[in-house]
Every structure is written in C-alpha cells, then in structure tokens.
Amino acid sequence: MKRFLGLVAVAVVAMVFAQPEEVYASLSHDISWEFYVYSEPDFRAQRIARFLPQRVNLLYRNEYGWGQMRTYHGDYWVYLNSNRRFIERKMGIFENIGVDDVPVSHINSQMVSILDRYGSSWIQVDTWLGPKWVYLNYSPSTYALDQMLRRFGSLSVYFENLETGFVYTFNPNAVYFSASVPKASFALYLYQRAERDEIDINTYLTYTSADFFGGSGVIRHRYGTGTPFSQRELLRLNLSYSDNIATTMLRRHHGIEGYRQFVASIGGNPNHVRYNIFNSNLTVGDAGLFAREIFNYTESDGRYSEEFRQHLLNNNYPFIVSDYPVASKTGWTRPHAWHDMAIIYAPSPYILVILSRRNGWTAQDYQDFAEISMAFQEFNKIWFYSQ
C-alpha cells in the first residue's frame, strides 16, 4: 500500500531501526506468538501479512531484534524479541485474563514491554496503572454505532479499517438492488485485464442505438449514435459520472461471463451479477469486498491504478463525506436504492459502505448519510489512529 499507509504517524517511542550492519545466514528461530512481517525492519514500515506461531528460518538477523525471513509474499522482516511488542492500535487493558471483564482503561498505539504471556492472545504489559493484561484480539465496543444506525430505518453498513482488518457490519444479510455500485468492480475487472495485456483499453468502441439506456450519465445528453469512444474514456464516464451507456457499451464488448468468474474468484457471489451490471443484487459484504480489492489495486504500481483511483475521487455524486479524501462509487434507483461505497484516505484508511432503500436526493438523505459518515470517521480516529 504505497501511498497513505506509508504516511501513518505512530506515537511510538523514539526508536530508529537501522539497516543491519552485521547479518547472520540460515538461522532458525521459534516464534511462539502470532506475528506480522514488515517491508523494512521498522514498525512504521508497511505491514505485509500476519502469521501463526511457528519456527522460521532467517536469512538475516540484526542487532536490533529484527530478522528477515522468506515468506510466500517475498522476503520480509519480523521482530524477534519476545519481551517487546508493538501495539498497532488503541486497545483495552484488563486487570485479569478474561474477555468478559470490562477494561480498566485503554492504551494507545505504542511499543510495550511484555511481562508475561497466556496463550497466543493475551500479554501482560507494564502500564502507568501497573501490570495489566492486553487481549490482542480486543475489539472496540460498537454498541453506540448500533444504537445510532437503528434510527435510520432500512439500511446496512460495512466498515473496515484497512490497516488492521477490523470489520464492523450492521444488518449484513439484507440484499439490495445494486444500482450503479458494481460499476466500480466491473471497472476493476477490466483494468486488471488490461494490466495483463488481455485487452487494450485504448481501442475505440462506437456508440450504437442498442447501447442506449436512460438514467444517469452524459453520453445520452451530449452525443449521438455513431460517436466513437475509447474504452479508457468509457471507464472514466462509467466511474465519475455513473454513465449507464458507457457501462452498456463496455459490457456489450466484453460480455458478462468473465466478470461473473472474476467476482467468484475474489470471494463474491456471482449469482448476484445481472446482465446490465447496474441491475445486480448486492449486500454490504459484497460491496466491502469490492472496495478492498479496489483499494489493493489502486495502491499498487499498476499502469492504470492511479487513473482508476482519480476517477473514484472525482465521483460527481458523493453521498458519503469525510474530512479526508473520499474515493467512492454511488448508486441510486428510485425507490429501491440510495447507496455509496467509499474508500476514505484518513491517516489510517478505511472502507465505509452504506446501502439503503430510499428514494434519495432529499436534504434529509444527504444529512443522514453525512451523520453516519462522520460517526465512522470519529470511530476510526479514536480506535485506529494515534498521533
């Protein structure tokens, strides 16, 4: 995640982990706790993956407690000292071991000294209150979010902090008419095919009468049949202007079956996909999955990744708002759908999806989505970002 995750500020002690001056080859080391590997020997570096306790073979080991190990992701760094750990986010601290207990307080993201361990999920740390226990799988309370969302009638919400993988859902099993939200995942499918040189999005398609579709977009208002468009331009119109004709032209040319297979390959439900893309079914889980895959691609070094991200940042009809940049894809169809699927580039980036059965376009609709948006911005700030 090349851009925003690398900018996250952490309230860590002033520890500088230099590149190793002295290294040792082919060392085995037992790690008896769940651990992360990092792109560099530094807790502020990009976190690559999480692993279960295991014996690892080290390629190098430096004097600061870091070792480089080979993983299926590549060669990355793990912190080896059992008596020190970096706490990635705000966590509850407990007097005793037991998740039924109420935390006596909380600690922010920081390096801690480990006094004792219990299983793979509990560590005892030294705090200003004395020795206290931290449950490494601790989840923040979402009771206030539940209570707030019940005020808004029939809607569903998906939230995911992209640094930690923490997920919150509200009314997750409801199935909605998708409207235009899947236009973004369809674009992801096409951009990734273009990355593999399976298609050339710089080639042109001609607007025909069979492509005509009412509703959102600019093509039907500004252009006549017979007008040529590059597929790259159609993707921009499909994303930033939610242009139905741009989508039907791309779907006509590329078909639908490959996209269904793509949805299945990333863990989505291909049975939700319908012929016109924007007449599909959708759950917040589907949309959260699409947003995560889009984030991973737009944070890559792909030829079109930044272009894709800019089209989402330039969404002309945003419903989710934030004090930070929002890359989103909205969808609406009266009276069945008033949706938004967003990636928010906060210091600790997150996904927010709101699906609802509303007519939309009233001041109250915008106000409700803004209130929900800001509640999750504050929740993310409190629990997943420490200055």
C-alpha positions as CSV (number, residue, x, y, z in Angstrom):
1,M,0.0,0.0,0.0
2,K,2.3,2.6,-1.3
3,R,0.8,5.9,-0.5
4,F,-1.3,6.6,2.6
5,L,-0.3,3.6,4.8
6,G,3.3,4.8,4.5
7,L,2.3,8.1,5.9
8,V,0.6,6.9,9.1
9,A,2.1,8.6,12.1
10,V,2.6,6.5,15.2
11,A,3.0,7.5,18.8
12,V,5.9,5.3,19.3
13,V,8.9,5.8,21.4
14,A,11.8,7.3,19.5
15,M,13.2,4.1,18.2
16,V,15.2,4.1,15.0
17,F,15.7,0.7,13.4
18,A,18.7,1.0,11.1
19,Q,19.5,-1.4,8.4
20,P,21.7,-4.2,9.7
21,E,25.4,-3.8,9.6
22,E,26.1,-7.4,10.7
23,V,24.0,-10.3,9.4
24,Y,23.9,-14.0,10.0
25,A,22.7,-16.6,7.5
26,S,20.4,-19.6,7.9
27,L,19.3,-19.1,11.5
28,S,16.2,-20.9,12.9
29,H,14.1,-19.2,15.4
30,D,11.0,-20.3,17.3
31,I,8.2,-17.6,17.4
32,S,5.6,-18.7,19.9
33,W,3.2,-15.9,19.3
34,E,1.2,-14.6,16.3
35,F,3.3,-12.1,14.4
36,Y,3.4,-9.7,11.5
37,V,6.1,-9.3,8.8
38,Y,7.1,-5.8,7.6
39,S,8.6,-4.4,4.5
40,E,11.5,-3.0,6.5
41,P,12.9,-3.6,10.0
42,D,10.7,-0.9,11.4
43,F,7.3,-1.0,13.0
44,R,6.4,2.1,11.0
45,A,7.0,0.3,7.7
46,Q,4.3,-1.4,5.6
47,R,2.9,-4.4,7.3
48,I,2.7,-7.2,4.8
49,A,1.0,-10.3,6.5
50,R,0.1,-12.0,9.7
51,F,1.4,-15.5,10.7
52,L,0.6,-18.1,13.3
53,P,3.3,-19.2,15.8
54,Q,5.9,-21.3,14.1
55,R,9.6,-22.0,13.6
56,V,11.1,-19.7,11.0
57,N,14.3,-19.8,9.0
58,L,16.0,-16.4,9.0
59,L,18.0,-15.1,6.1
60,Y,19.5,-12.3,8.2
61,R,19.3,-11.1,11.8
62,N,20.3,-7.6,13.0
63,E,21.4,-6.3,16.4
64,Y,18.1,-4.5,17.0
65,G,16.0,-7.7,17.3
66,W,14.8,-8.0,13.7
67,G,15.2,-10.9,11.4
68,Q,14.5,-11.3,7.7
69,M,12.5,-14.4,6.7
70,R,11.3,-15.8,3.4
71,T,7.5,-15.9,3.0
72,Y,5.2,-16.7,0.2
73,H,4.8,-12.9,-0.2
74,G,8.6,-12.4,-0.5
75,D,11.5,-11.7,1.9
76,Y,10.3,-9.6,4.8
77,W,11.2,-8.6,8.4
78,V,9.9,-9.9,11.7
79,Y,10.6,-8.6,15.2
80,L,12.0,-11.5,17.2
81,N,12.3,-10.2,20.8
82,S,9.6,-12.0,22.9
83,N,9.7,-9.3,25.6
84,R,8.8,-6.4,23.4
85,R,5.8,-5.8,21.1
86,F,4.3,-3.0,19.1
87,I,0.6,-2.4,19.8
88,E,-0.9,-1.3,16.4
89,R,-3.9,0.5,17.7
90,K,-5.9,1.6,20.8
91,M,-6.5,-1.5,23.0
92,G,-8.3,-2.2,26.2
93,I,-6.2,-3.2,29.2
94,F,-7.6,-5.7,31.8
95,E,-7.0,-6.5,35.4
96,N,-7.3,-10.2,34.8
97,I,-7.4,-12.6,31.9
98,G,-11.0,-13.0,30.6
99,V,-12.8,-11.3,27.7
100,D,-16.0,-10.9,29.9
101,D,-14.2,-8.4,32.1
102,V,-14.5,-4.7,31.5
103,P,-11.3,-2.9,30.5
104,V,-9.9,-0.8,33.4
105,S,-8.5,1.6,30.8
106,H,-7.0,1.8,27.3
107,I,-3.6,2.2,25.8
108,N,-2.8,3.9,22.5
109,S,-0.6,2.6,19.7
110,Q,2.9,2.1,21.2
111,M,5.8,-0.2,22.0
112,V,5.2,-2.2,25.2
113,S,7.3,-4.3,27.5
114,I,5.8,-7.8,27.9
115,L,5.9,-9.2,31.4
116,D,4.0,-12.5,30.8
117,R,2.0,-14.3,28.2
118,Y,-1.1,-16.5,28.2
119,G,-1.8,-18.5,25.1
120,S,-1.4,-16.6,21.8
121,S,-3.9,-13.8,22.5
122,W,-3.0,-12.4,26.0
123,I,0.0,-10.5,27.1
124,Q,0.7,-8.8,30.4
125,V,2.3,-5.4,29.9
126,D,3.8,-2.7,32.1
127,T,1.4,0.3,32.3
128,W,1.1,3.5,34.4
129,L,-1.5,1.5,36.4
130,G,0.9,-1.3,37.0
131,P,1.0,-4.7,35.3
132,K,-2.2,-5.2,33.1
133,W,-3.4,-7.7,30.6
134,V,-3.9,-6.9,26.9
135,Y,-6.2,-9.1,24.7
136,L,-4.6,-9.0,21.3
137,N,-7.9,-9.7,19.6
138,Y,-9.6,-7.0,21.5
139,S,-12.4,-5.3,19.6
140,P,-13.7,-1.8,20.3
141,S,-17.3,-1.5,21.5
142,T,-19.7,-0.9,18.7
143,Y,-22.8,-0.5,20.8
144,A,-23.1,3.2,20.2
145,L,-22.8,2.6,16.4
146,D,-25.6,0.0,16.6
147,Q,-27.9,2.4,18.5
148,M,-27.2,5.3,16.1
149,L,-27.9,3.2,13.0
150,R,-31.2,1.9,14.2
151,R,-32.5,5.5,13.9
152,F,-32.2,5.5,10.1
153,G,-34.6,2.8,9.0
154,S,-33.8,0.2,6.4
155,L,-30.1,0.3,5.7
156,S,-27.0,-1.7,6.0
157,V,-23.4,-0.6,6.8
158,Y,-20.0,-2.1,6.3
159,F,-16.8,-0.6,7.9
160,E,-13.3,-1.9,7.6
161,N,-10.1,-0.4,8.9
162,L,-7.6,-1.2,6.2
163,E,-4.5,-1.3,8.4
164,T,-5.8,-3.8,11.0
165,G,-8.6,-5.6,9.1
166,F,-11.1,-4.8,11.8
167,V,-14.6,-5.1,10.3
168,Y,-18.0,-3.9,11.6
169,T,-21.3,-4.7,9.9
170,F,-24.8,-3.6,10.5
171,N,-27.7,-5.6,9.0
172,P,-25.3,-7.5,6.9
173,N,-27.6,-10.1,5.4
174,A,-30.0,-7.7,3.6
175,V,-29.9,-8.0,-0.2
176,Y,-30.4,-4.7,-2.1
177,F,-30.9,-3.8,-5.7
178,S,-27.4,-2.7,-6.6
179,A,-28.0,0.3,-8.8
180,S,-24.6,1.6,-10.1
181,V,-22.3,0.5,-7.3
182,P,-20.9,-2.6,-9.1
183,K,-19.8,-0.4,-12.0
184,A,-16.7,0.1,-9.9
185,S,-16.0,-3.7,-9.5
186,F,-16.7,-4.1,-13.3
187,A,-14.1,-1.4,-14.0
188,L,-11.6,-3.2,-11.6
189,Y,-12.1,-6.4,-13.7
190,L,-11.4,-4.5,-16.9
191,Y,-8.4,-2.6,-15.6
192,Q,-6.8,-5.8,-14.3
193,R,-7.3,-7.5,-17.6
194,A,-5.6,-4.5,-19.2
195,E,-2.7,-4.8,-16.8
196,R,-2.3,-8.4,-18.0
197,D,-2.5,-7.2,-21.7
198,E,-5.6,-9.3,-22.2
199,I,-7.4,-6.3,-23.5
200,D,-6.4,-2.9,-24.9
201,I,-8.5,-0.1,-23.3
202,N,-7.0,2.5,-25.7
203,T,-9.1,1.0,-28.6
204,Y,-12.4,2.6,-29.6
205,L,-16.0,1.4,-29.4
206,T,-18.8,3.1,-31.4
207,Y,-22.0,4.2,-29.6
208,T,-25.0,2.4,-31.2
209,S,-28.7,2.6,-30.7
210,A,-28.6,-0.8,-29.0
211,D,-26.4,0.8,-26.3
212,F,-28.9,3.5,-25.3
213,F,-30.0,3.4,-21.7
214,G,-31.8,6.1,-19.7
215,G,-30.8,7.3,-16.3
216,S,-27.5,8.7,-15.2
217,G,-24.7,9.8,-17.4
218,V,-23.7,12.4,-20.0
219,I,-23.5,10.4,-23.3
220,R,-27.2,10.4,-23.9
221,H,-27.4,14.2,-23.5
222,R,-24.3,15.2,-25.4
223,Y,-23.5,12.6,-28.1
224,G,-25.4,10.9,-30.9
225,T,-25.1,7.3,-32.1
226,G,-22.1,6.7,-34.2
227,T,-19.8,8.6,-31.9
228,P,-16.6,6.7,-31.1
229,F,-15.2,6.5,-27.6
230,S,-12.0,4.9,-26.3
231,Q,-12.6,2.3,-23.7
232,R,-10.4,4.3,-21.4
233,E,-12.8,7.2,-21.7
234,L,-15.8,4.9,-21.2
235,L,-14.3,3.7,-18.0
236,R,-13.9,7.3,-16.8
237,L,-17.5,8.1,-17.6
238,N,-18.7,4.8,-16.1
239,L,-17.0,5.7,-12.7
240,S,-17.0,9.5,-12.3
241,Y,-20.4,10.2,-14.0
242,S,-22.0,6.8,-13.4
243,D,-22.9,6.8,-17.2
244,N,-25.2,3.9,-18.0
245,I,-24.5,4.0,-21.7
246,A,-20.7,3.8,-21.1
247,T,-21.3,0.7,-19.0
248,T,-23.6,-1.0,-21.5
249,M,-21.0,-0.3,-24.3
250,L,-18.2,-1.9,-22.2
251,R,-20.5,-4.8,-21.2
252,R,-21.5,-5.4,-24.9
253,H,-17.9,-5.6,-26.0
254,H,-16.5,-7.7,-23.1
255,G,-19.5,-9.8,-22.2
256,I,-20.6,-10.7,-18.7
257,E,-19.4,-14.2,-18.0
258,G,-15.8,-13.3,-17.4
259,Y,-16.9,-10.7,-14.9
260,R,-19.0,-13.3,-13.1
261,Q,-16.0,-15.5,-12.9
262,F,-13.9,-12.6,-11.6
263,V,-16.5,-11.9,-8.8
264,A,-16.3,-15.6,-7.8
265,S,-12.5,-15.6,-7.8
266,I,-12.3,-12.8,-5.3
267,G,-14.8,-14.4,-3.0
268,G,-18.0,-12.6,-4.1
269,N,-21.4,-14.1,-5.1
270,P,-21.5,-14.5,-8.9
271,N,-25.3,-15.3,-8.7
272,H,-25.8,-11.6,-7.7
273,V,-24.5,-10.4,-11.0
274,R,-27.1,-9.4,-13.6
275,Y,-26.7,-8.7,-17.3
276,N,-26.5,-4.9,-17.2
277,I,-24.1,-4.8,-14.2
278,F,-26.1,-2.0,-12.6
279,N,-29.2,-4.2,-12.2
280,S,-27.4,-6.7,-10.0
281,N,-28.1,-7.6,-6.3
282,L,-25.8,-6.5,-3.6
283,T,-25.0,-6.9,0.1
284,V,-22.7,-4.7,2.2
285,G,-20.4,-7.7,2.4
286,D,-20.2,-7.8,-1.4
287,A,-19.5,-4.1,-1.6
288,G,-16.9,-4.2,1.2
289,L,-15.1,-7.0,-0.7
290,F,-15.2,-4.9,-3.9
291,A,-13.9,-1.9,-2.1
292,R,-11.0,-3.8,-0.5
293,E,-9.9,-5.3,-3.9
294,I,-10.2,-1.8,-5.5
295,F,-8.0,-0.3,-2.7
296,N,-5.4,-3.0,-3.1
297,Y,-5.2,-2.4,-6.8
298,T,-5.2,1.4,-6.6
299,E,-2.4,1.3,-4.1
300,S,-0.3,-0.9,-6.4
301,D,2.1,0.2,-9.1
302,G,-0.2,-0.8,-11.9
303,R,-0.3,1.2,-15.2
304,Y,-3.8,2.3,-14.5
305,S,-4.1,2.1,-10.7
306,E,-3.7,5.9,-10.1
307,E,-6.0,6.7,-13.0
308,F,-8.7,4.4,-11.5
309,R,-8.3,6.0,-8.1
310,Q,-8.6,9.5,-9.5
311,H,-11.9,8.6,-11.3
312,L,-13.3,7.4,-7.9
313,L,-12.0,10.5,-6.2
314,N,-13.8,12.5,-8.9
315,N,-17.2,10.9,-8.2
316,N,-19.7,13.6,-9.2
317,Y,-22.4,12.3,-6.9
318,P,-20.9,11.5,-3.5
319,F,-23.2,10.6,-0.6
320,I,-20.5,9.6,2.0
321,V,-18.4,12.5,3.2
322,S,-15.3,13.0,5.2
323,D,-12.6,15.5,6.2
324,Y,-10.2,13.3,4.2
325,P,-10.2,12.4,0.5
326,V,-13.0,10.0,-0.5
327,A,-12.9,7.7,-3.4
328,S,-16.4,6.3,-4.0
329,K,-19.0,4.8,-6.3
330,T,-22.6,5.7,-5.6
331,G,-25.7,4.2,-6.9
332,W,-29.4,5.2,-6.9
333,T,-32.7,3.9,-8.4
334,R,-36.0,5.3,-7.0
335,P,-37.5,3.9,-4.8
336,H,-35.2,0.9,-4.3
337,A,-31.6,2.2,-3.8
338,W,-29.6,5.1,-2.4
339,H,-26.1,3.7,-1.9
340,D,-22.5,4.6,-1.6
341,M,-19.3,2.5,-1.4
342,A,-16.3,4.5,-0.3
343,I,-12.6,4.3,0.5
344,I,-11.6,7.1,2.9
345,Y,-7.9,8.1,2.8
346,A,-7.7,9.0,6.5
347,P,-4.3,8.7,8.3
348,S,-5.5,5.1,8.9
349,P,-7.5,4.4,5.7
350,Y,-10.9,2.7,5.9
351,I,-13.8,1.4,3.9
352,L,-17.4,2.6,4.5
353,V,-20.4,1.2,2.7
354,I,-23.9,2.4,3.2
355,L,-26.8,0.7,1.4
356,S,-30.4,1.8,1.8
357,R,-33.8,1.5,0.4
358,R,-34.7,5.2,-0.2
359,N,-36.0,7.5,-2.9
360,G,-32.9,9.7,-2.2
361,W,-32.0,13.2,-3.3
362,T,-33.6,15.0,-0.4
363,A,-31.7,17.2,2.1
364,Q,-32.6,14.6,4.8
365,D,-31.0,11.8,2.8
366,Y,-27.8,13.8,2.5
367,Q,-27.9,14.8,6.1
368,D,-28.4,11.2,7.3
369,F,-25.5,9.9,5.2
370,A,-23.3,12.7,6.4
371,E,-24.1,11.9,10.1
372,I,-23.3,8.3,9.6
373,S,-20.1,9.2,7.7
374,M,-18.8,11.4,10.4
375,A,-19.7,9.0,13.2
376,F,-17.5,6.4,11.5
377,Q,-14.7,8.9,10.8
378,E,-14.6,9.6,14.6
379,F,-14.8,5.9,15.4
380,N,-11.8,5.2,13.1
381,K,-9.9,8.1,14.5
382,I,-10.4,7.0,18.1
383,W,-9.6,3.4,17.7
384,F,-7.2,3.1,14.7
385,Y,-5.1,6.3,14.6
386,S,-2.8,7.7,17.2
387,Q,-0.8,10.9,16.5
